[in-house]
Amino acid sequence: MMPDNEQRCRTCGKLLPEGRAAPTFPFCCRRCKMADLGRWFSGDYCISEPLPLPEIDLAAETEPGPK
């Protein structure tokens, strides 16, 4: 794991002098943050498999309880 003072921007790789305390962490600036967001919106980034949903007991939620 990289020490806190050696964090790099996830978009351009620039060193973040403030590390995790940087206001735009894990990016060096707002521009890199927006570039990353744009990649998600354009489909360049995606989640490769569906996320598992927790099992919900629907019967317990629909049955009226004691009053």
PyRosetta script that sets phi, psi and omega in degrees:
from pyrosetta import init, pose_from_sequence

init()
pose = pose_from_sequence("MMPDNEQRCRTCGKLLPEGRAAPTFPFCCRRCKMADLGRWFSGDYCISEPLPLPEIDLAAETEPGPK")
pose.set_psi(1, 142.4)
pose.set_omega(1, -178.2)
pose.set_phi(2, -78.3)
pose.set_psi(2, 135.2)
pose.set_omega(2, 176.0)
pose.set_phi(3, -58.8)
pose.set_psi(3, 154.2)
pose.set_omega(3, -177.0)
pose.set_phi(4, -55.2)
pose.set_psi(4, -34.6)
pose.set_omega(4, -176.7)
pose.set_phi(5, -82.3)
pose.set_psi(5, 2.9)
pose.set_omega(5, 179.0)
pose.set_phi(6, -118.8)
pose.set_psi(6, 31.4)
pose.set_omega(6, 178.1)
pose.set_phi(7, -73.6)
pose.set_psi(7, 141.4)
pose.set_omega(7, 179.1)
pose.set_phi(8, -120.1)
pose.set_psi(8, 151.2)
pose.set_omega(8, 178.1)
pose.set_phi(9, -62.3)
pose.set_psi(9, 135.5)
pose.set_omega(9, -178.7)
pose.set_phi(10, -75.6)
pose.set_psi(10, -12.3)
pose.set_omega(10, -179.7)
pose.set_phi(11, -99.0)
pose.set_psi(11, -52.3)
pose.set_omega(11, -174.2)
pose.set_phi(12, -108.0)
pose.set_psi(12, -12.9)
pose.set_omega(12, 178.7)
pose.set_phi(13, 84.7)
pose.set_psi(13, 2.3)
pose.set_omega(13, 179.5)
pose.set_phi(14, -64.4)
pose.set_psi(14, 141.4)
pose.set_omega(14, 179.1)
pose.set_phi(15, -66.2)
pose.set_psi(15, 134.0)
pose.set_omega(15, 177.6)
pose.set_phi(16, -95.0)
pose.set_psi(16, 104.6)
pose.set_omega(16, -176.3)
pose.set_phi(17, -61.8)
pose.set_psi(17, -27.9)
pose.set_omega(17, -180.0)
pose.set_phi(18, -89.8)
pose.set_psi(18, -5.4)
pose.set_omega(18, -178.2)
pose.set_phi(19, 61.4)
pose.set_psi(19, -137.5)
pose.set_omega(19, -178.6)
pose.set_phi(20, -67.5)
pose.set_psi(20, -15.3)
pose.set_omega(20, 179.4)
pose.set_phi(21, -80.3)
pose.set_psi(21, -5.6)
pose.set_omega(21, 179.8)
pose.set_phi(22, -61.9)
pose.set_psi(22, 135.7)
pose.set_omega(22, -177.4)
pose.set_phi(23, -63.1)
pose.set_psi(23, -23.5)
pose.set_omega(23, -179.5)
pose.set_phi(24, -107.0)
pose.set_psi(24, 15.5)
pose.set_omega(24, -177.8)
pose.set_phi(25, -51.1)
pose.set_psi(25, 135.0)
pose.set_omega(25, 10.5)
pose.set_phi(26, -94.6)
pose.set_psi(26, 25.2)
pose.set_omega(26, 178.6)
pose.set_phi(27, -113.4)
pose.set_psi(27, 158.8)
pose.set_omega(27, -178.1)
pose.set_phi(28, -81.5)
pose.set_psi(28, -25.5)
pose.set_omega(28, -177.3)
pose.set_phi(29, -156.9)
pose.set_psi(29, 172.7)
pose.set_omega(29, -179.9)
pose.set_phi(30, -63.9)
pose.set_psi(30, -35.0)
pose.set_omega(30, -179.7)
pose.set_phi(31, -60.5)
pose.set_psi(31, -46.0)
pose.set_omega(31, 178.6)
pose.set_phi(32, -66.7)
pose.set_psi(32, -35.7)
pose.set_omega(32, 178.1)
pose.set_phi(33, -63.4)
pose.set_psi(33, -44.2)
pose.set_omega(33, 179.7)
pose.set_phi(34, -69.8)
pose.set_psi(34, -34.9)
pose.set_omega(34, 177.3)
pose.set_phi(35, -63.0)
pose.set_psi(35, -41.3)
pose.set_omega(35, 177.8)
pose.set_phi(36, -64.4)
pose.set_psi(36, -44.6)
pose.set_omega(36, 178.8)
pose.set_phi(37, -60.9)
pose.set_psi(37, -41.1)
pose.set_omega(37, 177.5)
pose.set_phi(38, -60.6)
pose.set_psi(38, -35.8)
pose.set_omega(38, 177.8)
pose.set_phi(39, -66.4)
pose.set_psi(39, -36.2)
pose.set_omega(39, 175.9)
pose.set_phi(40, -65.9)
pose.set_psi(40, -45.8)
pose.set_omega(40, -178.3)
pose.set_phi(41, -64.8)
pose.set_psi(41, -34.7)
pose.set_omega(41, -178.3)
pose.set_phi(42, -81.1)
pose.set_psi(42, -9.6)
pose.set_omega(42, 179.1)
pose.set_phi(43, 93.3)
pose.set_psi(43, 2.8)
pose.set_omega(43, 176.9)
pose.set_phi(44, -63.5)
pose.set_psi(44, -35.2)
pose.set_omega(44, 175.8)
pose.set_phi(45, -107.7)
pose.set_psi(45, 145.8)
pose.set_omega(45, 174.6)
pose.set_phi(46, -157.7)
pose.set_psi(46, 162.7)
pose.set_omega(46, 174.2)
pose.set_phi(47, -87.5)
pose.set_psi(47, 123.4)
pose.set_omega(47, -169.0)
pose.set_phi(48, -73.9)
pose.set_psi(48, -21.4)
pose.set_omega(48, 178.5)
pose.set_phi(49, -142.3)
pose.set_psi(49, 154.6)
pose.set_omega(49, -178.7)
pose.set_phi(50, -63.7)
pose.set_psi(50, 145.8)
pose.set_omega(50, 177.1)
pose.set_phi(51, -78.8)
pose.set_psi(51, 136.3)
pose.set_omega(51, 178.3)
pose.set_phi(52, -71.3)
pose.set_psi(52, 135.9)
pose.set_omega(52, 177.7)
pose.set_phi(53, -94.2)
pose.set_psi(53, 142.6)
pose.set_omega(53, 177.8)
pose.set_phi(54, -67.1)
pose.set_psi(54, 144.3)
pose.set_omega(54, 178.8)
pose.set_phi(55, -71.9)
pose.set_psi(55, 132.5)
pose.set_omega(55, -177.9)
pose.set_phi(56, -116.8)
pose.set_psi(56, 132.0)
pose.set_omega(56, 176.5)
pose.set_phi(57, -84.5)
pose.set_psi(57, 93.8)
pose.set_omega(57, -176.9)
pose.set_phi(58, -68.5)
pose.set_psi(58, -30.8)
pose.set_omega(58, -179.8)
pose.set_phi(59, -63.0)
pose.set_psi(59, -41.1)
pose.set_omega(59, -179.2)
pose.set_phi(60, -65.9)
pose.set_psi(60, -30.3)
pose.set_omega(60, -179.1)
pose.set_phi(61, -80.7)
pose.set_psi(61, -25.7)
pose.set_omega(61, -175.8)
pose.set_phi(62, -95.7)
pose.set_psi(62, -21.8)
pose.set_omega(62, 179.5)
pose.set_phi(63, -75.6)
pose.set_psi(63, 131.8)
pose.set_omega(63, 177.5)
pose.set_phi(64, -68.7)
pose.set_psi(64, 138.6)
pose.set_omega(64, -179.8)
pose.set_phi(65, -87.1)
pose.set_psi(65, 173.7)
pose.set_omega(65, 177.2)
pose.set_phi(66, -64.1)
pose.set_psi(66, 145.9)
pose.set_omega(66, -179.1)
pose.set_phi(67, -110.4)
pose.dump_pdb("model.pdb")
